[in-house]
Amino acid sequence: MKTDLNKLKEEVKNELEGHIIPFWNALCDYERGGFYGYVSGEDLRTDKNAPKGVILHSRILWFYSACSSVLGREDCLEKARHCFDFLKKYCVDNEKGGVYWMVNAEGTVNDSMKHTYCQAFFIYAMASYYDASGDKEALDLALSVFNTIETKCVDSVAYLEAQSRDFELIENDALSENGLMADKTMNTVLHLIEAYTELYRVSGNKEVLERLKFQLNLTFDKIYDKDGSKLLVFFDKDMNVIGDIHSYGHDIEATWLLDRACDIINDKELTEKISSMNEKIVKNIAKIAFENGALNNERDGDKINKNRIWWVQAESVVGFLNGFQRYGENGYLEIALTVWDFIKNNIVDKREGGEWYNLTDEKGVPDLSQSEADPWKCPYHNGRMCMEIIKRI
């Protein structure tokens, strides 16, 4: 077992430093700032004029900040600083508050939507960059957007999601799928938890802690399906569930992120409640979603989507490794190692200039119509998988 873990650690470190970091280094836009916003899957062509997603850039800033902290690489901190400069100059709305959804290649506003999910990733990135660099401006920006969320993006029930630049509600099509239009989503709450966990870790701010506890209780009370041992996905404005969808990737990702939140806040009662929930979710996902060496994507009604999505596989490795470490189930370690083998053999794009395929079918055949870098395809899930393994083993 120790040999398997050391081999896993060595392989993911090589993947991170020899493959993922160089791919994103090549996308650094030294002329207009930030990083290029699109690489095609078919021919790995970089579109230097593509719009630049704020979520993408927040995730890139988090990635390089984390690489600097975990690997001790000064060059990664320099890339983080480059991304930080772009975000603070072009993506923050200094007049209305919060951050935009999308800017153009040169930094002008492309889409001024204020989405809570996007605000969360900005906080996550700024907190991590502050931790890596000590730059107080980043922490101030994180706390400013935290205050914006808590004053403009909350109602009496939970968190609002899609809003206009002036914080008027609009349709939440950015985070709605499967023919549904959701007012509120599990996904946004999950990544608010992730962001507030990091912000509280680096700041010790008591208001952040209070709201983080609210989000964890909201997850347990409203999002967790106790009968099905799973997280519900889409909700109306009153947090009533809509649709019959089970997102396997979000479930396994949530288990370790929520465990991490509990580790940071050190609240015994809340930890016991969340830990019990997570243990049931991991067991359920192992039983129903792990198939043919990888994790299926989701269930919508009675239809199982068996595509192998890059981020779902990455989160599976971390989630099952976390399950093994917390519950001592050797079967979970076996799943984590098996999924990593699938990633190595099928998801990692071995073409020159490639990174990871966006998705493959159940047999591991990649869909080259899907891009390898875009507003959603980023170094966050796969880079984080590598760094979590390095830290944990």
N, C-alpha and C positions, 0 to 999 in steps of 0.2 A: 504493500500500500504506500509506504513512504517513497519507494522508488517511482511509483506511478505519479505521485504528487510532485516530486522533484522534476520529473520529465515534463509534466504539464506546465510547471512554472517556467522551465527553460524554453519550452516551445512557444509559449505565449509572449515571453519577453523578446524572443527573436522575431516573432510576428509583429510586435509593437514597434520595435526599434528598426527592424530591417525592412518593413513593408508599409505599415499604416502611417507612421510619422513621415517617411519620405514622400508618400503619395500626397499628403496634405501640405507638406512643405512646398511642393511643386505648384500648388494652387495659390500661393501667396501673391497678392496683387500689390507690387511695390509702387506702381504708378498712381493708382487711385485709392489705395487703402483697402484693408480687409482681405478677403479671399474670393477667388472666382466662384461664381454661384452655380455652375453646372458642368458636369462631365457626362457624356453620353455612355450608355452601356454597350452600344453596338460597335463603335470604333474608338472609344475612349478619347473622343475629341473634347477639348475644353472650350466652352463658350465664354470668352472673356467679357462679353457684353451682357451676359445674363443678369437679371435682377439678383440682389443679394438678400437672402432671408435673414431676418433678425434672430429667429430661432437657430438657424444654421450658425450664425456668427457667435451667438451666446454659447452654443455647444462647442464650437471651435475654441473659444476663449477658455471654457472650462477644461477642455481636453489638454491644451498646452500648459495651462496652470497646473493641472494634476500631474502631467508628465514631468514638469519641473520639480514638483514636490516629491514624487515617488522615485524618479530616476536621477534627480539631482543634476539635470541638464540645463545649463545656462542658455543654450540655443533655443530651448523650448520656452523659457521665460521671455526671451526676446520676441518670439513669435506671438506669445500671449500679449505682450505689450503692444505689438503692432495691431492685433485684433481689438484690444481694449481701446486704443486711440480711435479706431474706426467707429466702434459702437458708441462711445461717448460723444463723438463729433457729429455723427449723422443719424443715429437711431433713437436718441432720446428726445422726447418732445418737451423742451424746456418751458414752453408756454402753457400747455394743457396738462402735462404730467404723463408719466408712463413712457413706454417705448412703442414704436410703430411695428407693423407686421412685416413690411418689406420695403427695401430701398432699391433704387436703380444702381447700375454698376458704378456710377460716379458719386453716389451717395444721396441724390435727391429722393424725395419720398415717392415711392411707388404705390404703396397701400398703407393708408394711415389708420387702419383698424387697430383698436386696442383690445387684444385678447388676453385674458387672464393667464392662459397657458404660456403665452409668449412672455408675459411679465415674470412668470415664475422662473423660466429658464434664464432670463436676464439676471435675476437675483442670485440664482445658483452660480452663474458664471462670475459675477462680481465678487461674491463671497469667497469663491475659490481663488480668484486672482488676488484678492486682498491677502489671503492666507499665504500665497506663494511669493508675493512681491512686497507686502507691507505697505502698499500704496493706499493711504487713508481715503483718497478720492473714490476708490472703488467701493469701499464699505459705505461711504456716504451715499453713493448712487444706489446701492442695494437697499439701504434703509429708506431712502426716498421712495423707491418703487414699492417697497413693502407698505409704506404709509398710503401710497396711491391705491393699492389693491384694497387695503382695509377700510378706506373711506369711499371708494368709488365702485368697487367690484364685489360688494357683498349685499345681500338682502337679509331678511329675517330668518331665512331657512339655511342658506349655504352661499356658495360663490357664484356670481354671475360669470358669463364667459365672453361672448363676442359683443363688442361695443364699438361705436364710432369713435372718431378722434375726440369728440366732446363727451364721450362716455354715455351715449344713448344706446339702448339695446338694439342690436341687429340680429339677423338670422345667423345661427351658429353652424354654418355649412362647413367651416374649416375643420371642425372636430366631429362632425356627424357623418355617418356612413350607413351602408346597408339599407338605403332608401328611407331612413329615418331622419328627422330634424330634432335634435335634442337641445333642450334648454341648458342642461347641466350634464356633466360627464364624470365618470370615475377617473378618466385619464387626467383631467385638469386637477382634481383633488390630489391624486397620487403625486403629481409633479410639484404641486404647492408644498406637499409634505417634504419632498426631496429638497426643495429650495429652502424652506424654512429650517429644516434640519441643519443644513450647511450654514445658513445665516446665524442661527443660534449658536452653533459650534464655535464660530469665529468671533461672535460679538457678545454672547451672554445676555442679549437683550431680553428682558422679562416679558415685554409685549409680544415678541416673536414666540417665546415659549408658550404663552397663553394661547395664542392662535394655532400653534402647532398641536397642542393638546386638543383643541377644538376639532381640528381636521382629523386627528386619529380617532376621536370618538365618533365623528361623523361617518368615517369609514366603517367602523364597527356597527354603528346603529342603523345606518341608512344604505350603505353600499354593499355590505357583506350579506350574502344570502346564506343564512345559517343552516337551512335545510339542504342546500345544494353544495355547501362548502366551496363557494366561489364568490367572486366579486361581480356585482351587476354593473352594466356598462353605461346605459343611456337613461336619462331621467327627464321628467317635465320640470317646470319651475318649482314645484312643491316637493321635489325629490321622489316622486312616484315613478317606478320603473316603466320604461317603454321598450317594446321589442323583446325578443327572446334570443339574446346573444351571449355567448361565453367566449371571452378573449383569453386564450390560453397563455399567450405571451405576457399580457399585462398581469395575469394572476401570478405567474412565477416571478416576474420582476417585482411586483408589489411586496412579496413575502420578505425579500431581503432588504428592500428600501424601508419598509415599516419596522423591521427588526433593528435596522441601523438607527432609525429615529428614536426608538425606545432606548437603545444603548446610550444615545446622546443626552436624552432628557432625564434619565434615571428616576423614573416614576414607577415604583414597584407594582401598584395596582393596575395601572394602564399597561405596563409591560406584560403582566400575566394574562390580561385579556387579549392583547394583540398577539402574543406568542401562541396562545392556544388556537386562535383563528388561523395564524400562518401555518401551524403544523398540520391543520386539517386541509388547508388549501394545497400545500405541497404534496401531501399524500394523494389528494384527488387528482391533481395534474399528472403525477407519475402514473396513476392508474388509467386515466382516460385520454391523455394527449400525447404521451410518448409512444411513438410507433415507428418501426423500421429505422431505428437509429437516430431519430431527430424528433422535434416537437411539431405537431400539427399546428396550424395557425389559429383557427377559431371554429366555433359552431354557430350557425345562424339558423334557428329553428331545428329542423332535422337534417340540415346539410353541413357536412364537415369539410372545411377548407384545409387541404393537406399541403398547400404550398409551404416551402421552407423559406421563411422570411429571415433576412440577415439578422435583424435585431432580436427576433424571437429566439433564434438559436443562441445568440450571445448571452441574452438574459437567462436562458435555460442553464447554461454552464454555471453562472454565478449563483442562480437561485438554488440549484440542486447541490452545489458545493456548500452553500450556506446551510441547507437542510442537513447535509451530512455532518457538518461541524457542530450544529446545534442539537441535533436529535440522535446522532450516532448511528444513523441508518446507512450501512455500507452500500445498499442498493442505490441510494441517491448519488454517492460518489461514482458508482458505475455508470449511471445515467449521464452525469456531467462529463466523464471521460469519453463516453460514446458519442455524445453530441459534439464534443470538441473534434473527435475524429471525423465526423460528418462535415464540420466546418472546414477542417484542413483539406479534405478531399474534394469538397463540392462547392463551398461558399467562397473560399479564398480564390480570388481571380489571379491566376498565375501568368496572365498576359503581361508583357512589358507595359508599364504605366497603369496597371490595374490595381484595384484595392480589394474590395469584397463585392461579389455580385449582390444585387438588390434582393433577388429571390430566385429560387429554383423550384422545379416541380418535385413531386414526392420521390422521384428517382435521382434527383440531383442535377437535372438538366437546367442550366441557367436560362432565364428570360432576358435576352439582350436588349429588349425594347425598354427595359427599366434602367434608369440612370444610375451611375455610381457616385455622383455628387449632385445634390439639388437642395431645395429648401428644407427637406426632411432627411435626406441621406447624408450622414455626417460621421465624424469619428467618435461620437459619444458612446454608443452602445458597445461597439467592438473594442474601442480603446479602453473603456471602463472595465470591460470584462478582463482584459489583459492586466490592468492595474490592480483590480480586486484580487485576482489570483496571485499576483506578485506579493501583495500585502498580506494575504491570508496564509500563504504557505511558507 
